[in-house]
């Protein structure tokens, strides 16, 4: 390899290796947390990091923006097709959005209220559709226009991909997060008009009052936690998956970075570095 191309490849390998090592270390940490945290029952939740297994339950009306499906949580991605550094076409995310509405997890002994902000969601069905340029159909055009995405008309000139991930009510999930005492504010005493303003009117103010009152705890991502993890895989499957990721990152990352450094050294020996000319 010579010149700017070889230098770019070496720098990319070193950067990618470092990034892979970082993700491998994080995966190892998550694997250890999952392995060392016993699965608890909602009825007897302790305050702190907990694992739960239960089924999802809606708190407020939530519908996927693209599919219009009832769900407890959704995430959408808008992607455009661009040239990558390797000269190949790749999908690039230009907008991502999540519903953010809290929902319940019921394990048969009680209900916990989940705040999904900052969660790593590894569950749910993904629906994807691609367009070929020169405009996009509904409901995508209305979605982008309503969000005041300034570049949406330019994006729609070329190919786009629209992805929606949704968690539906009744889905069995594994949850790893930080349990906190149910705040007094959850025991709502507001009138129906106030509850309507919060988006809970569709299921009904009485429903929210009743179920919030039954909640044993609130689960969210703590400021120092590795993750709030919600998955439709078992604890064993998650442990194995993060183990493979940890091995790949912690072993493959340094190897890739070392290879990039070796290429850089060889180029320096041969006087092929572009900035030495």
N, C-alpha and C positions, 0 to 999 in steps of 0.2 A: 504494500500500500504506500502511496506517495502523496505528498502535498496536502492540500486542504481536505480532501476526501478522507485520507488516512487519519489526519488529526481529528476530524469530526467524529469518525468511527471510534477512535480511542477515547475521546472525551465522553461520548455517549455510553460506551461500555463501562467506564468508571462511574459515571453518574447513575446508570441503571443498576450497577452492582451495589452501590451504596444504598439506593432506594429499596432494592430487594432485601438487603440485610435489615434495614429498618422495619419493613413489613414482616419479615421473618421473626424478628425479636418481638414485635407486637403480637403475632400469631402465637408464639410460644407462651407469652404472658396470659393471653386469653385461654389457651389450652389448660394451663395450670389453674387458672381461676375456676374454669368450668369443672375440672377434675376435683378440686379441693372444696368446692361449695356444695353442700348436700342439698338435695331437693326438699323443699319445705311445702307445707300445706298452708293455704291462705288463712285458715282459721287460727293457726298458731304462728303467724309470721313474726320473726324477730326483726328488730330495726337493724338495718345494715344491708350488706350485699346478700342477695337471695337468689335462688333458682325456683321457678315454678313450672308446672306443666298443667295446662288447662285449655279451655276453649274460649274463643273470642266472642264478645257480646257488645252490641252497639250501645252507645250512650246518646248519640244525636244522629240526625239524618245526614248521611254522607253518601254521595254518589260519584262514581268515577267520571271525570270531566269528558273523556272521550267515548267510553262505552255506555255511560249512563247506568251502570250497574250499582245496586245497593251494596255497600261495603262498610267496614268500620274504619278503614284507612286507605289512602291511595297516594301514589307517587307517579308523576309524569315526567318524561324527558323529551325534549325537542332536540333533534340532531341534524346537522348538515354534513354533506359529503365533501371532504377536503383532501388535498394532497398531503401525504405524510412526509417525514424527512427521508424516507426510503423511496420516494417517488410513487408510492401506491396510494390508492384511494382509501380513506378511513372515515368512519362516522365520528363526528366531533359534537359533544353536547354543548348547546348554546343556551339552554334554559332547563332548569330542574325545579320542580315544585312538589311539596307534600301537603296533605290535608291538615295535619297537625291536630286534629280533633282527638281528645282523650277517649279511651274506650276501656271496657272491662275485660278481665280474664277470670273465668269461673272454673274452679277445679273440683266442684262438688261440695267443698266444705265452706266456701265463701267466695266473695268477689274482691278483686283488687283493681284499683283504678290506675290505668297506664297512661302516662304522659309521654308521647312518642318523640318529642323533640330531641334531636341528636341520636336517635336510635339507629342501629345497624339492622336493617330488616332483611332477613334471608328467608323470606316466606312469601307466599302469594302467587297468583297467576299473572303472567305477563302477556299483554296483547300488544302487537306491534303492526304498524302499517307504514308503507313507504309511498312517497309520491315522486313523480318524475320531472318536476319543474313546471315553470310557467303557471304558478298558482297552486293553492291547496284547497281541498273541499272542506265542507263543514264536517264536524264541529271544530276543526283545527283552526280555521281562519278566525272564527269568532273568539276562540280561546286566546289566541295571540293578540287580537285587537283589544279585547277586554282587559288584558294584562298590560296594555300600553307598551308592548315590546317594540322599541323604536326601529329595530332592524328586520321586523318580521316580513315586510314586503320584499326586501332584498333577499332574505333567506329563501322565500317561496319561489324565487325565480329558478333556483336549482333544485336538485333532489333533496328531499327531507325524509326523516324517519320520526314517527311519533310512537312512543312507548308508554304504556300504562301498566303499573303493578298495583294490584288491589288485594287487600285482606278482607275476606268475606266473613260474615257472622257464622259461628259454629266451627270454624277451622281450629284444629288442635295445634297448639304452639308450645314451644319451650321458651321461657323468658329468663334472662339473667339481667338483674338490675338492682338498684338501691331502693330498699323499702323505707318509707318514712311514715310517721304517724299521720293518720287522716287529719288534715287541717280542719279547724272549725268552720272555715269558709265553705267546705264541701257540704255541710249541713245547711243547705240553702233554705232561706225563709223569704225569698223574693216572690213577688206576684208574677202572674203569667206573662205580663208584658215584658218584664225584665228578662225572663227566661227566653222569650221569643227572640229578643235582641242578641242572645248568646248563641242562637242556632240550635237550641234544644227543643224548640216548639214542635217539631215534626213528630217526634216520638211522644212528646207530651211532658209538661212540667211535672205532673204527678209521678210519671215514670222515673224522671231524673231524681226527684226528691227521694223516692223510695229506694232506688238502687244506690245512690250516693250514700244514703244512710246505712246501707248494709255493708259498705266497703270496710274492710279491715285495715287497709293501708293504701298508700299511694306509692307507685313504683315509677322511678324516673332515672335518668343518667345523672350521677353525682359529678361535681366539678372535677374530681380527681380520678374518676373511674375510667377504666380502659374502654368500656363500651356499655351501652344498653343494647342487649342482643335479643332479638325476637326471631325465632326460626321455626319452621315446620318440620325440622329434622329432630331426631332423638338426641339426648345428651351424648350417647356413645358415638353417634355419627358426627356430631359437632367436634368432639374431642379428637377423633381420627382425622377429620378434615383440617383442623387447625394444626395438628401434628405434621401433616404433609406440607402445609404451607410454611411452617416454622423450619422444617428441614430444608425445603427448597430455598428459602430466603437466607438462612444462616450459613448454608453450605454453598449454594450456587451464587449468592451475592458476592462474597469475597473472591470466589474464583473468577467471576466475570470482571470485577474491578481489577484484579491482579492481571488478567489477560489484557485489559485496556491499558494498564500502566506499562506492561511489557512491550506492547506495540508502540507506545509513546517513546519508550527508551530506545527501542530499535530504530525508530525514525530519527531520533536525535543522533544516534551513532552514525547513521548513514547521511546525515545532513539533509534529511527530507522534510523537516519541520518548516512550514511556510513562513513563519515569522523570523527564521534565522537567515533568510535570504536578503 
